[in-house]
Every structure is written in structure tokens, then in C-alpha cells.
Amino acid sequence: MPHRERYLFVCTNRREESNPKGSCAAKGSEAIAAALKKSLVDHGLQKRLRSCASSCLDLCEIGASIVVEPDHVAYGRVTEADVEEIVLAASKGEVVERLVVHRGDKR
């Protein structure tokens, strides 16, 4: 497997609609995952960045979520409108501060 500079893990977990935590899939994450992949190709970044669908990232209650590694940054309340900004920031090693819901320790 070729190593990428950054991996964007998109939660595509789906729970029953009655679940109080909700699910990222019900909040549009499957479309976000597809848009991320397309954007990476459109910008010629697929060899540097990788978008991966993920099961639960334990952030579903705050909307569709993405975790960026190795930056240990979690984005919440992500929409398709945020995709281009996320891709361009990741390509520069930057963070979209307005979407950050968690920052992990980079040890």
C-alpha cells in the first residue's frame, strides 16, 4: 500500500433513525465521502491524500464527521459544501478551524 501524507477518514456509520445519537450516514456522510474522492482526483491529489470510508468515529451526535491523520484532528458538522476547503487545507497541511471539534495529542 502506498503511504499518503494524510488520510481523511469519513464516518459512514448508519444507525436506526430512532437512535438518539443519530448517524453520520443519515447526515450526508456517504455523499461527502464520494465528493472528497472526486475532489482529490480533480485536484490531482490522490497520490498524496487518501479519503477512506470509516465505521463509527464516536462523533455522530455532532453531524457528519471526518478525522484527519496524522494530524489527529476531528471535524464535525461537515457538509458537502465544506469538501473543497477540507481538501485544499489538507493538501497544504492546514486545518479548517471552523470545523474542528477535537484535537488529539500528536505524540
C-alpha positions as CSV (number, residue, x, y, z in Angstrom):
1,M,0.0,0.0,0.0
2,P,1.5,3.4,-0.9
3,H,1.8,5.7,2.0
4,R,0.0,9.0,1.8
5,E,0.8,12.3,3.5
6,R,-2.7,12.5,5.0
7,Y,-5.7,10.2,5.4
8,L,-9.2,11.6,5.7
9,F,-11.5,9.1,7.5
10,V,-15.1,9.8,6.8
11,C,-17.6,8.2,9.2
12,T,-20.3,6.4,7.1
13,N,-21.8,4.7,10.1
14,R,-25.6,4.1,9.8
15,R,-27.8,3.6,12.9
16,E,-31.5,3.2,13.1
17,E,-33.3,6.6,12.8
18,S,-34.6,6.2,16.4
19,N,-31.2,6.2,17.9
20,P,-30.7,9.4,19.8
21,K,-27.1,9.7,18.8
22,G,-28.0,9.7,15.2
23,S,-25.6,8.6,12.5
24,C,-23.2,10.3,10.1
25,A,-24.7,8.4,7.1
26,A,-28.1,9.9,7.9
27,K,-26.4,13.3,8.0
28,G,-25.0,13.1,4.5
29,S,-21.6,11.5,5.1
30,E,-21.9,9.0,2.2
31,A,-22.2,11.9,-0.3
32,I,-19.4,13.7,1.5
33,A,-17.1,10.7,1.1
34,A,-17.9,10.5,-2.6
35,A,-17.3,14.2,-3.0
36,L,-14.0,14.0,-1.2
37,K,-12.7,11.3,-3.5
38,K,-13.8,13.3,-6.6
39,S,-12.2,16.4,-5.3
40,L,-8.9,14.6,-4.7
41,V,-8.9,13.4,-8.3
42,D,-10.0,16.8,-9.6
43,H,-7.0,18.4,-7.8
44,G,-4.6,15.6,-8.7
45,L,-4.0,14.9,-5.0
46,Q,-5.0,11.2,-4.9
47,K,-1.3,10.1,-4.6
48,R,-0.7,12.5,-1.6
49,L,-4.1,12.3,0.2
50,R,-6.5,9.5,0.7
51,S,-10.2,9.6,1.6
52,C,-11.4,6.4,3.4
53,A,-14.9,5.5,4.5
54,S,-14.9,4.5,8.1
55,S,-17.3,3.0,10.6
56,C,-18.2,4.9,13.7
57,L,-15.7,7.5,14.9
58,D,-17.8,8.3,18.0
59,L,-18.8,11.7,16.8
60,C,-22.2,11.1,15.1
61,E,-24.1,13.3,17.6
62,I,-22.3,16.3,16.1
63,G,-23.1,15.7,12.5
64,A,-21.1,14.1,9.7
65,S,-17.5,13.8,10.8
66,I,-14.0,13.4,9.4
67,V,-10.8,12.5,11.2
68,V,-7.6,13.7,9.5
69,E,-4.4,11.7,10.2
70,P,-1.6,12.1,11.1
71,D,-2.9,15.5,12.3
72,H,-5.2,13.9,14.9
73,V,-7.9,16.5,14.0
74,A,-11.6,15.7,14.0
75,Y,-14.1,17.8,12.0
76,G,-17.8,17.8,12.9
77,R,-20.9,19.2,11.2
78,V,-19.3,18.7,7.8
79,T,-21.4,19.2,4.7
80,E,-20.7,18.7,1.0
81,A,-20.1,22.5,0.8
82,D,-17.0,22.0,3.1
83,V,-15.3,19.4,0.9
84,E,-13.2,21.7,-1.3
85,E,-12.0,23.7,1.7
86,I,-11.1,20.5,3.6
87,V,-9.2,19.1,0.6
88,L,-7.2,22.2,-0.1
89,A,-6.4,22.7,3.6
90,A,-5.2,19.1,3.9
91,S,-3.1,19.4,0.7
92,K,-1.2,22.3,2.5
93,G,-1.0,20.7,5.9
94,E,-3.5,23.2,7.2
95,V,-6.7,22.7,9.3
96,V,-10.2,24.1,8.7
97,E,-10.5,25.6,12.2
98,R,-14.2,26.4,12.0
99,L,-15.0,22.6,11.7
100,V,-12.6,21.4,14.4
101,V,-14.4,19.5,17.2
102,H,-11.4,17.7,18.6
103,R,-7.7,17.8,18.5
104,G,-5.7,14.9,19.7
105,D,-2.2,14.7,21.1
106,K,0.4,14.2,18.3
107,R,2.8,12.1,20.4
